[in-house]
């Protein structure tokens, strides 16, 4: 546990409860991100959040109801999931049996813990429903091998999602940035926004939107006062490095100059952590799509630059 900034909270027990609550929701949101990253590979139609279950995956002929349970103790017991199983058997499954919902349903319990002896005995008993599954770290993947493998803690789940996001073909967007943006979207959708779900066919456009947000020129001010030594954007030099302290007006100049430029201009934000190879490949893609590429470099102290100001 990292040291707290500032004073210790007065109610330590309440602090532990709050941490556990946020830890559980963050794990659930990251697991949803993992599902989103694999949704198209699974040929799924959509991912729903906070409906009848924590997550719901709609497939052409099936529907998976995912209950996400985290336990700091590392042990999951029957009482932790009994209400979810009972609700599935008496409510959700009936909706499908009576034709009000399409597809064959299944309940999958996703957990960061290992099943305790009582729960393990129940899952292995003859009366355990064959459409209720338990997915835990190190356990079998079951019939839906595409589902993200549960991890034991948040850090491991974040690392898994980041590695999976590295397979998305947008080199100008860092994998962890994509994960964080998707997690924020999942959390927002859980409040009732965005239709409380994600359509698989819309995901490429969403990923592209994230890229454009990072690679779009900042809006230029209504009133721009040129500096005495403002350079011209277009000249015979193929490469130029415009440097200055953070806040000196480099990006504002670039936005203004691009607005007046008669040629196509692409803005590439060299984010921290972006490798030189990734940046070079991104620029080559941009230059193939436009006649001219102009990179705006942020100065010392700006958090969104990977290039030093000297």
Buried (B, 14 or more C-beta within 10 A) or exposed (E): EEEEEEEEEEEEEEEEEEEEEEBBBBBBBBBBBBBBBBBEEBEBBBBBBBEBBBBBBBBEEBBBBBBBBBBEEBBBBBEBBEEBBEBBBEEBBEBBEEEEBEBEBBBBBBBBBBBBEEBBEBBEEEEEEEBBBBBBBEBEEEEBEEBBBBBBBBEBBBBBBBEBBBEBEBBBBBBBBBBBBBBEBBBEBBEEEEEBBBBBEEBEEBBEEBBEEBBEBEEBEEEBEEEEEBEEBEEEEEEEEBBBEBEBBBBBBBBBBBEEBEEEBBBBBBBEEBEEEBBEEBBEEBEEEEEBBBBBBBBBEBEEBBBEBE
